[in-house]
Amino acid sequence: MPERRRIVVFGDVIDDVVVVPRGPIRADTDTASSIRRRAGGSAANTAAWLGRLGAAVDFVGMVGVDDLERHRELLARSGVTPHLTGHPDLPTGSIVVIVDGEQRTMLTETGANAAMTPDAVADDLLDAAAIVHFTGYSLFGRPDDTALRSLIARAKARGVLVSVDPGSAGFLADFGAQRFLSAVAGADVLFPSLDEGRALTGLATPEEIVARLAEDFAVVVLTLGTDGVLVAQNPGENMVTEPIRIDAIDTEIVDPTGAGDAFAAGFLDQWVRTGDAAGAARAGVLAGARAVATIGGRPA
């Protein structure tokens, strides 16, 4: 692992509206619900959890210009150094999250995130970093992945590790699995969920999925919800290790929004310190358990 410990995160910033109905949703009439407005975005959530865990973290993103100071302050409160740009025309991205137990339905407007480019991650940030982390939302809907490939190349040239959270099985299906894998070639760590792993490989079982993905990534951490996580490593020359299963922590699920983002933060915070993937996965599980116990995708 590099001696540097700063983590650079870039990508989506979102304003979430989290809706938890108090009963079955009734068509054409009212359904009593808990409705909360929370700052979100998969990449920004991960940065916020990293900051709350005590990591040195920079976040690069874009919001509507009217929301610039608000989002800067929210990130700073979590211990993040924000590098935000305000778009003069596009609004801050928004998602309505409808929570039903462990399931979520998300209605998404990308807003200013659509104008965010990996070129915004300056070389001086990479020079001080150990890891740069991003999500698939920085690729989806874009006609060209040249800037992302360039960022990965700039990071690797400086000895900076690269981690990727695919982000959305639905968007992966729209974008194309092979196109996604080609765009993130050279990354070191991949954090797919089980649905995302299936979308990327066409395989069914967790063991098959991590074995396949570990052919292309040094570390694959497959999140399995209440079944924990499965970790596989490829130390080189396609010598894929036997996968290690880390159990989930039994906890009340208030809102699963951001659990994967918190997991990635817990993993990266520990991994940058120790290089121990199994220990990092345990730290990620602990952070994920904290996340599901509160409404919204960021630390309370």
ChimeraX attribute file (.defattr): number of C-alpha atoms within 10 A of each C-alpha:
attribute: neighborCount
match mode: 1-to-1
recipient: residues
	/A:1	15
	/A:2	13
	/A:3	9
	/A:4	14
	/A:5	19
	/A:6	20
	/A:7	28
	/A:8	25
	/A:9	27
	/A:10	28
	/A:11	27
	/A:12	29
	/A:13	28
	/A:14	27
	/A:15	19
	/A:16	23
	/A:17	20
	/A:18	24
	/A:19	22
	/A:20	20
	/A:21	17
	/A:22	11
	/A:23	10
	/A:24	9
	/A:25	13
	/A:26	10
	/A:27	7
	/A:28	6
	/A:29	6
	/A:30	8
	/A:31	13
	/A:32	13
	/A:33	14
	/A:34	12
	/A:35	15
	/A:36	13
	/A:37	13
	/A:38	16
	/A:39	20
	/A:40	25
	/A:41	26
	/A:42	27
	/A:43	31
	/A:44	29
	/A:45	30
	/A:46	32
	/A:47	36
	/A:48	32
	/A:49	31
	/A:50	30
	/A:51	24
	/A:52	20
	/A:53	18
	/A:54	13
	/A:55	23
	/A:56	18
	/A:57	25
	/A:58	25
	/A:59	28
	/A:60	26
	/A:61	24
	/A:62	30
	/A:63	31
	/A:64	21
	/A:65	18
	/A:66	14
	/A:67	15
	/A:68	16
	/A:69	13
	/A:70	13
	/A:71	23
	/A:72	18
	/A:73	14
	/A:74	14
	/A:75	25
	/A:76	16
	/A:77	13
	/A:78	20
	/A:79	21
	/A:80	26
	/A:81	20
	/A:82	21
	/A:83	15
	/A:84	22
	/A:85	18
	/A:86	18
	/A:87	20
	/A:88	11
	/A:89	11
	/A:90	17
	/A:91	20
	/A:92	25
	/A:93	22
	/A:94	22
	/A:95	19
	/A:96	18
	/A:97	21
	/A:98	20
	/A:99	20
	/A:100	18
	/A:101	12
	/A:102	13
	/A:103	10
	/A:104	17
	/A:105	12
	/A:106	15
	/A:107	12
	/A:108	13
	/A:109	16
	/A:110	20
	/A:111	21
	/A:112	25
	/A:113	25
	/A:114	21
	/A:115	14
	/A:116	20
	/A:117	20
	/A:118	21
	/A:119	12
	/A:120	17
	/A:121	21
	/A:122	12
	/A:123	14
	/A:124	8
	/A:125	16
	/A:126	23
	/A:127	16
	/A:128	15
	/A:129	24
	/A:130	22
	/A:131	28
	/A:132	26
	/A:133	24
	/A:134	26
	/A:135	25
	/A:136	21
	/A:137	22
	/A:138	22
	/A:139	24
	/A:140	20
	/A:141	12
	/A:142	12
	/A:143	8
	/A:144	11
	/A:145	18
	/A:146	11
	/A:147	15
	/A:148	18
	/A:149	18
	/A:150	13
	/A:151	22
	/A:152	21
	/A:153	17
	/A:154	17
	/A:155	23
	/A:156	18
	/A:157	12
	/A:158	14
	/A:159	16
	/A:160	25
	/A:161	23
	/A:162	23
	/A:163	25
	/A:164	20
	/A:165	22
	/A:166	25
	/A:167	22
	/A:168	18
	/A:169	20
	/A:170	11
	/A:171	18
	/A:172	23
	/A:173	13
	/A:174	11
	/A:175	17
	/A:176	13
	/A:177	20
	/A:178	12
	/A:179	13
	/A:180	18
	/A:181	16
	/A:182	11
	/A:183	18
	/A:184	23
	/A:185	14
	/A:186	19
	/A:187	24
	/A:188	21
	/A:189	22
	/A:190	26
	/A:191	25
	/A:192	26
	/A:193	22
	/A:194	21
	/A:195	18
	/A:196	24
	/A:197	29
	/A:198	19
	/A:199	22
	/A:200	23
	/A:201	16
	/A:202	13
	/A:203	14
	/A:204	13
	/A:205	11
	/A:206	21
	/A:207	17
	/A:208	14
	/A:209	24
	/A:210	29
	/A:211	19
	/A:212	18
	/A:213	24
	/A:214	25
	/A:215	18
	/A:216	19
	/A:217	24
	/A:218	20
	/A:219	24
	/A:220	29
	/A:221	28
	/A:222	26
	/A:223	29
	/A:224	19
	/A:225	17
	/A:226	13
	/A:227	13
	/A:228	17
	/A:229	26
	/A:230	22
	/A:231	24
	/A:232	27
	/A:233	26
	/A:234	20
	/A:235	13
	/A:236	10
	/A:237	7
	/A:238	13
	/A:239	12
	/A:240	20
	/A:241	14
	/A:242	13
	/A:243	19
	/A:244	16
	/A:245	20
	/A:246	19
	/A:247	16
	/A:248	19
	/A:249	16
	/A:250	10
	/A:251	11
	/A:252	11
	/A:253	16
	/A:254	17
	/A:255	25
	/A:256	23
	/A:257	30
	/A:258	25
	/A:259	27
	/A:260	29
	/A:261	30
	/A:262	33
	/A:263	29
	/A:264	32
	/A:265	30
	/A:266	25
	/A:267	27
	/A:268	27
	/A:269	26
	/A:270	21
	/A:271	21
	/A:272	22
	/A:273	16
	/A:274	12
	/A:275	13
	/A:276	13
	/A:277	21
	/A:278	22
	/A:279	15
	/A:280	23
	/A:281	29
	/A:282	22
	/A:283	21
	/A:284	29
	/A:285	27
	/A:286	17
	/A:287	25
	/A:288	27
	/A:289	22
	/A:290	20
	/A:291	27
	/A:292	23
	/A:293	18
	/A:294	18
	/A:295	24
	/A:296	26
	/A:297	28
	/A:298	28
	/A:299	21
	/A:300	13
